[in-house]
Each structure stands twice: as structure tokens, then as C-alpha cells.
Amino acid sequence: MKILYVAEIVGKAGIHALKKGLPELKRRWEPSFIIVCANGATGGNGLGRNHAAYLRKLGADVLTTGECCFYKKDLVENLGRLPYVLRPDNLNAAAPGYGSRIYKAGNAKIAVAVLLGQSGFNRMHGDSPAARLPPLLERLRQETPYIIINFHAGPTAEKRTLFAAANGRCSAVIGSHGRVQTADETVLSGGTAVITDAGRTGSASSVGGSEIEGRIREYLSGIPDWTREAYDAPELQGVLLDLKADGTAASILRIRQSVPAMPIPPSSGSPGAAAGGENGGGGEDASEDAP
């Protein structure tokens, strides 16, 4: 079974890269299931309800999130009705939505779950992912041997530790949050495929998807400014997993797919417009002709 994981969508350039790049990848590899990390799809931080629907329309079977899962009110209000959107599983039990689910992948079932790291997230705090992992995997293995964990975390050490804990117990653990693709993809001794960070889908000529000069000014002034998206050199990044019948990984392949440049939105010079509005609904990108 081939599983395509699309690295974190960052803003309008990321949505454009998915729209232009995904059809070619589907023709080339014919994946049975497509996972898209959408944690930064709306304005670079969070996921709006309209963008969730549009990414689903473009071909995503499931959308994963991370520390930004509750940033957009219109999504939070609908999470319980959107089984294709996953927030981290190791949040408080009262959190809305789903942290893991079983999906159909051709004639088989596949489990997808999201875990959130514990370091560096000031606005979102989850339970220990290491403690949540064993009961989570035990429950999912009752349904299917195909289990994919999206571990949204910062420190490399935290990710590598969870990789070791998960080795031989699931099909793959894919790291996200850094928005910089690492070159350490491998299949561990127990048959679990891992990569520290799958990268980002959006502008490759940017700082994590944000406009370069704005981020330099932030470091010089100390005033945060995440509102200016970058559009140059759009690229779809991610990994392709090839899974055996027993659920172990045969291989993991890094992906970097360049796509044609996108027209820069006329409102891109306005910080508020670049961020997709106050609630991050992103209605313009959810239209039929969205980039």
C-alpha cells in the first residue's frame, strides 16, 4: 500500500502548490491514501473551515493539524462534524474533534493519529505523547496493521525519542512543525518508517513560508510579524510510504515537487489580507478557481 503524506501547507502558496502538484504525484505513484498536514493553511497559522473543505476537494483524504488546531473559530465550531480533520490526540478529553480515526484506503483500513510535542508550544499544552502512545497504538491495532502517526513537535530529540518508542509498533511516524525538510528518512529495525520533519508545502524561497524581509525585521526589532506570506518558488514537499501487508514499511521516499509560479494576490501587501482575515475563513481560496 502506498501512502502519500503532504508536508505542512503554509498559506496561499501552499494551497496553490497542492492544487498544481498533487495531480502529477497521484498519476506517478497512485497512492491509496493521502494525508495532508494543514496546520498553517490559513494565513500561515491555523486552518479555516473553508480551507479545510477546499483541501478535501483537492484530494486530501485526511487533514492533520498541530498547535494551531484551535486558532480559527469557524473550524473549532465544526470539528465534531468533520471526521477528515484531526487535531492532536493527546489533548484534554474535553477538546472538540478527533485525534485519531480509522479510514478506508482502497479495500483496507488505515489508522491516522496526531500527537503533539511538549516543548515550545506556549498556547497549546498536551499530555505526554510518550505516555499516550502505547494505549493509542493498542487500540488502533485492533482495527488495522496500517497505522500512521503525525508527530507535531519542535525538538529533534523529542521526535527521535518517540521514534524509538514507536519502533515496531506502527507503520510510520512522520515529524512536522519545523517547516524545513530533513534528510534523515529511514525505516527503523522494527519496520517503522520515520523522518524528523517532512518539510512544508508553499514557498521554498521563504522563512517557513513567511516573507523573508519581514522575518529579518522581526529579529532586528523584536516585534513579531507573521502576517506576510511568501509566494516565490512554490513547492510541494512530503514523503511517500510503501507499506507491506503486515503494516511494516518497505520504504520511505522524500518528495520535493516544484510547481508553476502563482499570481501574487493584489492584497498581498496588506498584512490583514495576507493573513486571510480576522477569523481565517479564507473564503477566496475555497472557491472553484482558487490558487
Order of alpha helices (4+ residues) and beta strands (2+ residues): beta-beta-alpha-beta-alpha-beta-alpha-beta-beta-beta-alpha-beta-alpha-beta-beta-beta-beta-alpha-beta-beta-alpha
